[in-house]
């Protein structure tokens, strides 16, 4: 039996390998199939597998009218535009640059979240954004920037890809708070994205000489649709539900190394020495943003678990008739002694007790191993399996 702790990490590592292989195999196939047509066939071939994943993981999902505008908008921002721009960037600038720019999505998300007031823009995030922008400008060769060059256009397309996908991720988080069905929604958004790209391919792509398309190009196209879109993307969604949300971003940092190595090995594409330095600077910026996000997530986890502890301890004390000392003291201050007072006073008293309790949350790094529940059970002898299960949730 597969170890459930390591399996999500194996899935994430396999996904990064599949993405790197897709960038390499697609580069030559794009000589025969235009990017818009390539993206339309890729998304369309993945739809049956996405529908199957949604059915297996979320059988209770039913499409509501409120889902339609979300799917229509995010199908463009998160599926149609990114999966077209990735092939435009690959064709114009090369597979290696696709792998280098891909991990910078968390940087764009941090910027958008700060602008919208969703997350704090800490000094660590600011440093990460600065590093990432500096590295991107270095890759663009800003000292001899020429917008007529195909490679420059390709890298700008890749930056547009990341910006579009960052908007998608920030918006998706809002949708999933209302409707927590990530598999089903991604399948619905992919259907909308496939529709957009198919229409654009019909209107704007040059005709394709299908008889001249070699078997290797068809293999690369089916691999991109079935393996990367149909298997790897749902696999990442599966892994996110079983590990910290920032872990996929950490694994995405492997993609530049894998893609650059495979590009040099199979395509003969080599970067300039300065490009390797720029790649390192970008990865340093991504690492800063990921570390800041990891610290925020762990702190929120500690506070959430502490609230569970406070509620369980209060419940146990009420059952044994001991009373909550924190709330009693606060109530005495609010109501002029005793445990009485108005309902508003008692509510403020309970809130004061919780705030006092949160100030006693164990050190964040001391519980980095995730065993806060064990700390709680040992401290307060809340030994029932029900309490432990509630705490784990």
C-alpha positions, 0 to 999 in steps of 0.5 A: 500500500502506498504511504499516504504521507508521501503519495501527494508529494510523488504526485506533485513531482510527477506533475512537474516532470510531465509539464517539463516533458510537455514543453519539450515535446510541444516545441517541435509539434508547434512547427506543424500545428499553430498554437491556437489549434494546438491549445483547442485540441489539447483542452478538448482531449482532456475534457472526458478525463476532467469530467470523470475526475469531477464525477469521482471526487465530487458526485454531489455537484450540480451546476447552478445558474450562479456558476455560469458567469464564474465559469465563463470568466475564469474559463477565459482567464484560467484555461483559454488564455493561459493554455494558448499563451504558453504555446505562443511563448514556447514557439517564439522564445523556446521551451526553456523560457516557458519553464523559467517563467512558469513558477513566477505565478505566486509572485503575481498572486502576491501582488494582486492579493496585496492590491485587493487587500486580501493578504498583507504585503510583507517585507519578505514578499516585497523582496521576492517581488523585487527579485522576480522582476529583476530576474525577468527584466534580465531575461528580457535583456532590457539593455538591448530590448527589441520588441520585433524579436520573436523571443521578446514577444514570446517572453511577453506572452509568458508574462501575460500568461502568468498574470492571467492565471494569477487573476484566475487563482485569486478569483477562484479562491473567492468562488470556492468559499461559496461552492467548494467543488474544485474538480467540477468547477475546473472541468466546467471552466475548461469546457468554456475555455475550450469553446473560446479557443476553438472559436479563436482558432477557427477565425484566426489560425492559418489552415493546417496541412493535416496530412503533413503532421507527423506522428510525433506531433500527434503524440505530443498533442495527445500527451499534452491533453491526456497526461498533463491536462487530464491527469496532472492537473487533477492530480495537483488538485488531489495533492493540494487537498492533502498537503499544505497549499503552498507545497505545489508552488515549492515543487513548481520551482523544479520546473525551470531546472527540469525544462532547461536541462531537457531543452539542452539535451533534446532540443539543443537550446542553450541559455546565455550565461547571464540567463542562468543568473537571471533564472537563479534571481527569479527562483530566489524571488519565488522562494521568498514569496513562498516562504512568506506565504508558508509562514502566514498559512502556518500561523493561521493554522495555529490560531485555528487549532487554538480556537478549537482548543479553547472551545473544547476546554470550555465545553469540558469545564462547563460539563464538569461545572468548573466554568471558564476562568477567562470568561468569568474574569472578563464578565466580572470586569464587564458586569461589575462582578459575578457571572451575570450581566446582559447578553452583550456583556457575556458575549464580550466576556467570551470574546475577551477570554478567547483573545486572551487564550490566543495570546497563549498560542504555542510558538508557531515554529514550535508546532511546525511539525503539525502536532498542535492537537497532541500538545492540546491533548497532553495539556488538557487531557482531552483524550477522547477520540471524538475530540481528537478527530474534531481537532484534526479537522 
